[in-house]
Amino acid sequence: MLARGISRSGRAFRKTSAGDQDIRQVDQFVRILSGYRAIAALVGLCFLGAVGSVLLLAGRSADRLEPLMVLVAIALSTLGIAGLVAGHRMIRRDLLHSARATRAVMASVHRDALTGVFTRSYFMEALRNDVHHGSDKSLGYLLLDMDNLKVLNDGAGHAAGDAALTHLAKTIGAVMPGAVVGRLGGDEFGIAIPDCDNRGALRRLGEELLRRLDQPVNVAGRPTRLSATIGMALAPADATDVDDLIAKADLALYKGKKAGRRQVVAFDPDMLGDERHRRFIERELRAALLMDELELHYQPVYGADMRVRSHEALLRWRHTVRGMIPPAQFIGIAEESDLIDKLGDWVLRRACADLEVLGTPVAVNVSPAQLRRSDFAKQLGLVVEEMGVDPGMLIVEVTETVPMVAGAVEQANLDAIRAFGLKVAIDDFGAGHASLQYLRGFAFDIIKIDRTYIANLGDSRIDAMIVGAICDIARSLKVDVIAEGVETEAQLDMLRRAGCSAFQGYLLGRPAPLKGLSVANAA
């Protein structure tokens, strides 16, 4: 029932779209000129009347009518009328052909070449026609973002990504046949459903779309399950302005992505508070970079001989009003903007400047968002060269999820980083996504076992077995294993016996700023 209602309302929506004015004007032009038939008939009748009048006047003046003159007049009149009719038909045929061609061109201009849905500009124009202040029309809006399209492009090629986008557009059309769909970006689509004010029904449509996408489809010669995340909002219930409506749907989409993707999330007014907080953090963080409110704390890493072998650089933000702000509260926000690149550059330069005082290699954390930038490794190399430090004194730490999703760009960056002479460490190994299988194809120098395994080492036989297995694999691969989160002597003893080559945790040393850091070796 809802689908039929959507179909009807969708047709009405398209009929009233402002963008259709171009095509309507062409149709009106054709209709006006198509009335040439009536004009031709009128001109022909007038011509006959004029000829008849001339003949009558001529006959009256000559007191007789010449048959030849009558025949010539009739022949000329017939030829004139026939020429007018033939001209009308020819012009009308050419006009209709031109109108069809014009309609086809105009329609293609408003359509995305790959998916066949409306272009962003046309979709936004159509949306603004129904969503504006003072409008009493209801409309449901879905903002859809396809999950992991970049991974598909990098793994199977852009042809596979194009096939996935085409399949997505067809699935939207099948689930919501009357919806107005626009491609807003590479993997982002807007779906407008006029006359929809039922939040529950709109959610069910979105969930049905996700269920259809989850069914295997042949992409690049292999069965593939697609997924997406959807944010939804209603007009005028949530917004009476197009930009506001899209912004609120985008907030819902953002929450869905943070919650794990593959879901439909409706806008909630509480999200505005989260957005204000996010904007506040972003604004204040930009100021912190200018006002020198950031600092690095260094946590020592000890070798099996209990001597300091390296330090990990940990970013801290000392806000003038709110005090110390932990990285968990601002790194995620920085990754959504260009701030992560600025922060990464600041951390690298400060760590390089502190190397001489520390006297040991320093590990800096690199975000997956930084690795996705094609010129990241090149810029990193330029900074290292500019700072005049030995590349062998720097370690780049990446989270364990990077090897799983690394495409061509990420892998090229990691290969270039190692080629420069820097070491690469997998941080938080085992935090939830670890796979011993992917260690085969990923070049690295250090594994850092996640602290969750260390915390349960004495109580969980399984965790102890996993730690031992990781150490065995590391020895076979000739890489180092660092145990994170060591807090007790018992843990340290068990990790030594398991084969860990280095240790890091509060038992051995807490993170501290350079001026308060003791680089003395443990007893």
BATORDREN-274630 format. One record per residue (C-alpha): residue in three letters; x, y, z. Coordinates in steps of 0.1 Angstrom, whole numbers. Each point is the difference from the previous one (the first is absolute). Example, Ala and Ser with C-alpha at 12.3 -4.5 7.8 and 13.67 -1.06 7.14 Angstrom:
% residues 2
[ALA; [123; -45; 78]]
[SER; [14; 34; -7]]
//
This chain:
% residues 523
[MET; [0; 0; 0]]
[LEU; [28; 24; 10]]
[ALA; [19; -8; -32]]
[ARG; [-30; 8; -21]]
[GLY; [-6; 32; 18]]
[ILE; [37; 9; -5]]
[SER; [-3; -7; -37]]
[ARG; [-30; 23; -4]]
[SER; [16; 28; 21]]
[GLY; [33; -4; -19]]
[ARG; [-17; 6; -33]]
[ALA; [-17; 31; 14]]
[PHE; [34; 11; 14]]
[ARG; [16; -2; -34]]
[LYS; [-28; 17; -17]]
[THR; [4; 31; 22]]
[SER; [38; 0; 0]]
[ALA; [14; 34; -11]]
[GLY; [25; -17; -21]]
[ASP; [-27; -13; -23]]
[GLN; [-8; 35; -12]]
[ASP; [25; -4; -29]]
[ILE; [-18; -30; -14]]
[ARG; [-35; 15; 5]]
[GLN; [11; 31; -20]]
[VAL; [11; -22; -29]]
[ASP; [-33; -18; 1]]
[GLN; [-19; 33; 0]]
[PHE; [21; 12; -30]]
[VAL; [-9; -31; -19]]
[ARG; [-37; 3; 8]]
[ILE; [-1; 36; -12]]
[LEU; [18; -8; -33]]
[SER; [-21; -31; -4]]
[GLY; [-30; 24; -4]]
[TYR; [15; 8; -34]]
[ARG; [-26; -24; -15]]
[ALA; [-28; 24; 10]]
[ILE; [20; 30; -13]]
[ALA; [6; -18; -33]]
[ALA; [-37; -9; -4]]
[LEU; [-10; 36; 8]]
[VAL; [26; 14; -25]]
[GLY; [-13; -24; -26]]
[LEU; [-36; 9; 5]]
[CYS; [9; 37; -2]]
[PHE; [20; -7; -32]]
[LEU; [-31; -18; -15]]
[GLY; [-22; 28; 10]]
[ALA; [23; 25; -15]]
[VAL; [2; -20; -33]]
[GLY; [-37; -3; -1]]
[SER; [-5; 37; 6]]
[VAL; [25; 8; -28]]
[LEU; [-18; -24; -24]]
[LEU; [-34; 14; 9]]
[LEU; [12; 35; -5]]
[ALA; [18; -9; -33]]
[GLY; [-31; -18; -12]]
[ARG; [-23; 28; 9]]
[SER; [21; 25; -17]]
[ALA; [3; -21; -32]]
[ASP; [-36; -12; 3]]
[ARG; [13; -36; -4]]
[LEU; [23; -26; 16]]
[GLU; [28; -16; -19]]
[PRO; [2; -37; 7]]
[LEU; [38; 0; -3]]
[MET; [3; 28; 25]]
[VAL; [-22; -19; 24]]
[LEU; [20; -32; -4]]
[VAL; [33; 19; 5]]
[ALA; [-13; 17; 31]]
[ILE; [-12; -33; 14]]
[ALA; [33; -17; -8]]
[LEU; [20; 27; 17]]
[SER; [-23; -1; 30]]
[THR; [4; -38; 3]]
[LEU; [38; 2; -4]]
[GLY; [2; 27; 27]]
[ILE; [-21; -20; 24]]
[ALA; [19; -32; -7]]
[GLY; [33; 19; 5]]
[LEU; [-12; 14; 33]]
[VAL; [-11; -34; 13]]
[ALA; [32; -17; -11]]
[GLY; [21; 27; 16]]
[HIS; [-20; -3; 32]]
[ARG; [6; -37; 1]]
[MET; [37; 3; -7]]
[ILE; [5; 27; 26]]
[ARG; [-21; -18; 26]]
[ARG; [20; -32; -5]]
[ASP; [33; 19; 3]]
[LEU; [-12; 18; 31]]
[LEU; [-12; -32; 17]]
[HIS; [34; -17; -8]]
[SER; [19; 30; 14]]
[ALA; [-22; 1; 31]]
[ARG; [6; -37; 7]]
[ALA; [37; 5; -4]]
[THR; [0; 31; 22]]
[ARG; [-20; -19; 27]]
[ALA; [25; -29; -1]]
[VAL; [30; 24; 3]]
[MET; [-16; 19; 29]]
[ALA; [-8; -32; 18]]
[SER; [35; -13; -4]]
[VAL; [14; 33; 13]]
[HIS; [-19; -4; 32]]
[ARG; [11; -37; 5]]
[ASP; [31; -15; 14]]
[ALA; [18; -18; -28]]
[LEU; [9; -31; 21]]
[THR; [-30; -7; 21]]
[GLY; [-28; 17; -19]]
[VAL; [-13; 19; 31]]
[PHE; [-3; 38; 1]]
[THR; [31; 22; 2]]
[ARG; [7; 19; 32]]
[SER; [-9; 34; -14]]
[TYR; [-33; -12; -15]]
[PHE; [-9; -20; 31]]
[MET; [7; 30; 23]]
[GLU; [-21; 22; -22]]
[ALA; [-29; -25; 0]]
[LEU; [3; -3; 38]]
[ARG; [-1; 37; 6]]
[ASN; [-32; 2; -20]]
[ASP; [-18; -20; 27]]
[VAL; [20; 7; 32]]
[HIS; [0; 37; 10]]
[HIS; [-13; 23; 27]]
[GLY; [-38; 2; -2]]
[SER; [-5; -32; -19]]
[ASP; [-26; -23; 13]]
[LYS; [13; -30; -19]]
[SER; [15; -30; 19]]
[LEU; [30; -18; -12]]
[GLY; [22; -28; 12]]
[TYR; [37; 3; -7]]
[LEU; [26; -28; 1]]
[LEU; [37; 7; -3]]
[LEU; [18; -32; -10]]
[ASP; [38; -6; 1]]
[MET; [13; -32; -15]]
[ASP; [23; -19; 24]]
[ASN; [36; -9; -10]]
[LEU; [-2; 10; -37]]
[LYS; [36; 11; 1]]
[VAL; [10; -35; 13]]
[LEU; [-19; -15; -29]]
[ASN; [16; 24; -25]]
[ASP; [35; -8; 13]]
[GLY; [-5; -37; 2]]
[ALA; [-20; -8; -31]]
[GLY; [5; 31; -22]]
[HIS; [-22; 30; -8]]
[ALA; [-21; -20; -24]]
[ALA; [-12; -21; 30]]
[GLY; [-7; 32; 19]]
[ASP; [-20; 14; -29]]
[ALA; [-20; -33; -2]]
[ALA; [-7; 2; 37]]
[LEU; [-13; 36; -4]]
[THR; [-22; -9; -29]]
[HIS; [-14; -30; 19]]
[LEU; [-7; 24; 30]]
[ALA; [-19; 24; -22]]
[LYS; [-21; -29; -15]]
[THR; [-8; -13; 35]]
[ILE; [-11; 34; 11]]
[GLY; [-23; 2; -30]]
[ALA; [-14; -35; 8]]
[VAL; [-7; 7; 37]]
[MET; [-12; 36; -5]]
[PRO; [-14; 1; -35]]
[GLY; [-13; 36; 2]]
[ALA; [27; 16; 20]]
[VAL; [21; 28; -14]]
[VAL; [37; -11; 2]]
[GLY; [31; 22; -5]]
[ARG; [37; -8; 1]]
[LEU; [15; 25; 23]]
[GLY; [36; -13; -1]]
[GLY; [21; -30; -9]]
[ASP; [-18; -24; 24]]
[GLU; [-27; 23; 15]]
[PHE; [-36; 0; -12]]
[GLY; [-30; 22; 10]]
[ILE; [-35; -16; -1]]
[ALA; [-30; 22; 2]]
[ILE; [-35; -15; 7]]
[PRO; [-28; 27; -3]]
[ASP; [-31; -1; 21]]
[CYS; [18; -22; 26]]
[ASP; [-4; 10; 37]]
[ASN; [2; -35; 15]]
[ARG; [34; -4; 17]]
[GLY; [-6; -37; 7]]
[ALA; [-10; -8; -36]]
[LEU; [30; 19; -13]]
[ARG; [23; -19; 22]]
[ARG; [-15; -33; -11]]
[LEU; [6; 10; -37]]
[GLY; [36; 7; 8]]
[GLU; [5; -33; 19]]
[GLU; [-16; -19; -30]]
[LEU; [25; 17; -23]]
[LEU; [29; -12; 23]]
[ARG; [-14; -35; 0]]
[ARG; [-2; 0; -38]]
[LEU; [36; 12; -3]]
[ASP; [12; -27; 24]]
[GLN; [-11; -26; -25]]
[PRO; [31; -13; -20]]
[VAL; [4; 16; -34]]
[ASN; [26; -8; -27]]
[VAL; [26; 28; 0]]
[ALA; [32; -5; -20]]
[GLY; [-7; -37; -4]]
[ARG; [-6; -8; 36]]
[PRO; [-30; 1; 24]]
[THR; [2; 31; 21]]
[ARG; [-22; 13; 28]]
[LEU; [-5; 38; 0]]
[SER; [-9; 22; 29]]
[ALA; [-8; 36; 8]]
[THR; [-7; 23; 29]]
[ILE; [-31; 22; -1]]
[GLY; [-9; 32; 18]]
[MET; [-36; 12; -2]]
[ALA; [-20; 32; 8]]
[LEU; [-35; 13; -7]]
[ALA; [-12; 33; -13]]
[PRO; [-15; 21; 15]]
[ALA; [1; -20; 32]]
[ASP; [38; 2; 3]]
[ALA; [8; 29; -23]]
[THR; [-17; 25; -23]]
[ASP; [31; 8; -20]]
[VAL; [18; -23; -25]]
[ASP; [35; 7; 14]]
[ASP; [-12; -5; 36]]
[LEU; [-18; -33; -11]]
[ILE; [31; -13; -16]]
[ALA; [22; 10; 29]]
[LYS; [-22; -18; 25]]
[ALA; [-1; -31; -22]]
[ASP; [38; 2; -1]]
[LEU; [2; 1; 38]]
[ALA; [-21; -32; 1]]
[LEU; [23; -15; -26]]
[TYR; [31; 9; 19]]
[LYS; [-14; -16; 32]]
[GLY; [-8; -32; -21]]
[LYS; [36; -1; -12]]
[LYS; [14; 3; 35]]
[ALA; [-23; -27; 12]]
[GLY; [13; -25; -25]]
[ARG; [-17; 8; -33]]
[ARG; [-26; -23; -17]]
[GLN; [-30; 17; 17]]
[VAL; [-27; 26; -4]]
[VAL; [2; 29; 26]]
[ALA; [-27; 26; 3]]
[PHE; [8; 36; 10]]
[ASP; [-5; 8; 37]]
[PRO; [3; 35; 14]]
[ASP; [25; -12; 26]]
[MET; [24; -4; -30]]
[LEU; [2; 37; -2]]
[GLY; [18; 1; 33]]
[ASP; [26; -25; -12]]
[GLU; [5; 21; -32]]
[ARG; [5; 32; 20]]
[HIS; [26; -19; 21]]
[ARG; [17; -12; -31]]
[ARG; [2; 34; -15]]
[PHE; [12; 15; 33]]
[ILE; [28; -26; 2]]
[GLU; [10; 6; -36]]
[ARG; [1; 38; 5]]
[GLU; [19; -2; 32]]
[LEU; [25; -26; -14]]
[ARG; [8; 24; -28]]
[ALA; [7; 27; 25]]
[ALA; [21; -24; 21]]
[LEU; [24; -6; -29]]
[LEU; [5; 37; -3]]
[MET; [2; 7; 38]]
[ASP; [25; -28; 7]]
[GLU; [-24; -19; 24]]
[LEU; [11; -34; -13]]
[GLU; [27; -20; 15]]
[LEU; [16; -35; -3]]
[HIS; [3; -24; 28]]
[TYR; [24; -29; -3]]
[GLN; [-4; -35; 14]]
[PRO; [31; -22; 1]]
[VAL; [2; -34; -15]]
[TYR; [23; -25; 17]]
[GLY; [19; -28; -16]]
[ALA; [5; -35; 15]]
[ASP; [31; 13; 18]]
[MET; [-21; 26; 17]]
[ARG; [17; 29; -18]]
[VAL; [-20; 27; -17]]
[ARG; [1; -8; -37]]
[SER; [-25; 25; -14]]
[HIS; [-28; 25; 9]]
[GLU; [-35; 4; -13]]
[ALA; [-11; 36; -6]]
[LEU; [-36; 6; 13]]
[LEU; [-18; 32; -9]]
[ARG; [-16; 21; 28]]
[TRP; [-21; 31; -2]]
[ARG; [2; 23; 30]]
[HIS; [-30; 23; -5]]
[THR; [2; 34; 18]]
[VAL; [-35; -4; 14]]
[ARG; [-10; -37; -1]]
[GLY; [34; -13; 11]]
[MET; [15; -32; -14]]
[ILE; [-22; -14; -28]]
[PRO; [8; -37; -8]]
[PRO; [7; -9; -36]]
[ALA; [-32; -22; -2]]
[GLN; [-21; 32; 1]]
[PHE; [17; 17; -29]]
[ILE; [19; -24; -23]]
[GLY; [-32; -14; -15]]
[ILE; [-13; 36; -7]]
[ALA; [33; 9; -15]]
[GLU; [-1; -30; -24]]
[GLU; [-32; 14; -15]]
[SER; [17; 32; -12]]
[ASP; [35; 12; -11]]
[LEU; [10; 4; 36]]
[ILE; [13; -36; 2]]
[ASP; [27; 9; -26]]
[LYS; [9; 32; 20]]
[LEU; [2; -20; 33]]
[GLY; [20; -27; -16]]
[ASP; [25; 25; -14]]
[TRP; [3; 17; 34]]
[VAL; [6; -33; 18]]
[LEU; [27; -11; -25]]
[ARG; [19; 32; 2]]
[ARG; [-1; 2; 38]]
[ALA; [11; -36; 3]]
[CYS; [29; 6; -24]]
[ALA; [10; 30; 20]]
[ASP; [0; -20; 33]]
[LEU; [20; -30; -14]]
[GLU; [33; 14; 11]]
[VAL; [-11; 4; 36]]
[LEU; [-17; -34; 1]]
[GLY; [29; -18; -14]]
[THR; [-22; -30; -12]]
[PRO; [-23; -7; -30]]
[VAL; [-34; 16; 2]]
[ALA; [-33; -15; -11]]
[VAL; [-27; 24; -14]]
[ASN; [-36; -11; -6]]
[VAL; [-13; 5; -36]]
[SER; [-38; 1; -7]]
[PRO; [-15; -21; -28]]
[ALA; [-14; 33; -13]]
[GLN; [36; 12; -5]]
[LEU; [10; -32; -18]]
[ARG; [-29; 5; -25]]
[ARG; [17; 31; -13]]
[SER; [21; -9; -30]]
[ASP; [28; 24; 8]]
[PHE; [3; -9; 37]]
[ALA; [32; -20; -1]]
[LYS; [17; 26; -23]]
[GLN; [-9; 28; 24]]
[LEU; [11; -20; 30]]
[GLY; [34; -6; -17]]
[LEU; [4; 37; -7]]
[VAL; [-6; 9; 37]]
[VAL; [25; -26; 11]]
[GLU; [26; 13; -24]]
[GLU; [-8; 36; 9]]
[MET; [4; -8; 38]]
[GLY; [33; -17; -7]]
[VAL; [-7; -32; 20]]
[ASP; [10; -36; -7]]
[PRO; [-31; -18; -14]]
[GLY; [10; -31; 19]]
[MET; [-8; 19; 32]]
[LEU; [-37; 3; -9]]
[ILE; [-28; -26; 3]]
[VAL; [-34; 4; -17]]
[GLU; [-28; -17; 20]]
[VAL; [-32; -9; -19]]
[THR; [-31; -16; 15]]
[GLU; [-6; -37; -7]]
[THR; [-30; 9; -22]]
[VAL; [23; 16; -27]]
[PRO; [13; -34; -14]]
[MET; [-36; -11; -4]]
[VAL; [-13; 29; -20]]
[ALA; [33; 12; -16]]
[GLY; [-5; 7; -37]]
[ALA; [25; 10; -26]]
[VAL; [6; 35; 15]]
[GLU; [5; -12; 36]]
[GLN; [22; -29; -10]]
[ALA; [21; 23; -22]]
[ASN; [5; 24; 29]]
[LEU; [10; -27; 24]]
[ASP; [25; -14; -25]]
[ALA; [15; 34; -6]]
[ILE; [2; 7; 37]]
[ARG; [21; -32; 5]]
[ALA; [20; 9; -31]]
[PHE; [10; 33; 17]]
[GLY; [15; -20; 29]]
[LEU; [-28; 4; 25]]
[LYS; [-15; -30; 19]]
[VAL; [-37; -9; -1]]
[ALA; [-18; -14; 31]]
[ILE; [-35; -15; 2]]
[ASP; [-16; 16; 31]]
[ASP; [-27; -15; 21]]
[PHE; [4; -34; -16]]
[GLY; [-30; -22; 10]]
[ALA; [-23; 28; 10]]
[GLY; [-29; -15; -20]]
[HIS; [10; -3; -36]]
[ALA; [32; -19; 1]]
[SER; [6; -28; -25]]
[LEU; [32; -20; 1]]
[GLN; [-6; -7; -37]]
[TYR; [5; 36; -12]]
[LEU; [35; 1; 17]]
[ARG; [13; -19; -30]]
[GLY; [-6; 27; -26]]
[PHE; [7; 31; 22]]
[ALA; [35; 13; 4]]
[PHE; [8; 12; 35]]
[ASP; [27; -1; 27]]
[ILE; [-18; 0; 33]]
[ILE; [-32; -15; 15]]
[LYS; [-15; 17; 31]]
[ILE; [-23; -24; 18]]
[ASP; [-32; 18; 12]]
[ARG; [-3; 6; 37]]
[THR; [-32; -19; 3]]
[TYR; [19; -33; -4]]
[ILE; [26; 11; 26]]
[ALA; [-26; 10; 26]]
[ASN; [-16; -35; -1]]
[LEU; [33; -19; -3]]
[GLY; [-1; -15; 35]]
[ASP; [-37; -9; -1]]
[SER; [-6; -11; -36]]
[ARG; [18; -31; -13]]
[ILE; [-12; 9; -35]]
[ASP; [15; 35; 1]]
[ALA; [33; -16; 12]]
[MET; [-1; -24; -30]]
[ILE; [-7; 29; -24]]
[VAL; [29; 20; 14]]
[GLY; [23; -30; -4]]
[ALA; [-12; -7; -35]]
[ILE; [7; 37; -10]]
[CYS; [35; -2; 14]]
[ASP; [7; -33; -19]]
[ILE; [-12; 15; -33]]
[ALA; [20; 32; 7]]
[ARG; [32; -21; 5]]
[SER; [-6; -18; -33]]
[LEU; [-5; 33; -18]]
[LYS; [30; 16; 18]]
[VAL; [-20; 29; 13]]
[ASP; [-1; 14; 36]]
[VAL; [-30; -4; 23]]
[ILE; [-8; 28; 25]]
[ALA; [-25; -7; 28]]
[GLU; [-22; 30; 8]]
[GLY; [-16; 8; 33]]
[VAL; [24; -19; 24]]
[GLU; [-11; 9; 35]]
[THR; [11; -28; 23]]
[GLU; [32; -20; 6]]
[ALA; [-20; -32; -6]]
[GLN; [-10; 12; -35]]
[LEU; [36; 10; -8]]
[ASP; [13; -34; 11]]
[MET; [-26; -19; -21]]
[LEU; [7; 22; -30]]
[ARG; [37; -6; 3]]
[ARG; [-6; -38; 0]]
[ALA; [-24; 3; -29]]
[GLY; [28; 15; -21]]
[CYS; [-9; 38; -2]]
[SER; [31; 20; -10]]
[ALA; [-12; 34; 15]]
[PHE; [-24; 13; 26]]
[GLN; [-20; 32; 5]]
[GLY; [-23; 10; 28]]
[TYR; [-6; 19; 33]]
[LEU; [21; -26; 19]]
[LEU; [31; 12; -19]]
[GLY; [-8; 36; -8]]
[ARG; [-29; 24; -5]]
[PRO; [-2; 25; -28]]
[ALA; [16; 33; 9]]
[PRO; [10; 32; -17]]
[LEU; [36; 2; -11]]
[LYS; [11; 24; 28]]
[GLY; [-13; -24; 27]]
[LEU; [10; -32; -17]]
[SER; [26; -22; 16]]
[VAL; [19; -20; -26]]
[ALA; [19; -20; 26]]
[ASN; [-2; -38; -5]]
[ALA; [-20; -22; 23]]
[ALA; [19; -19; 26]]
//
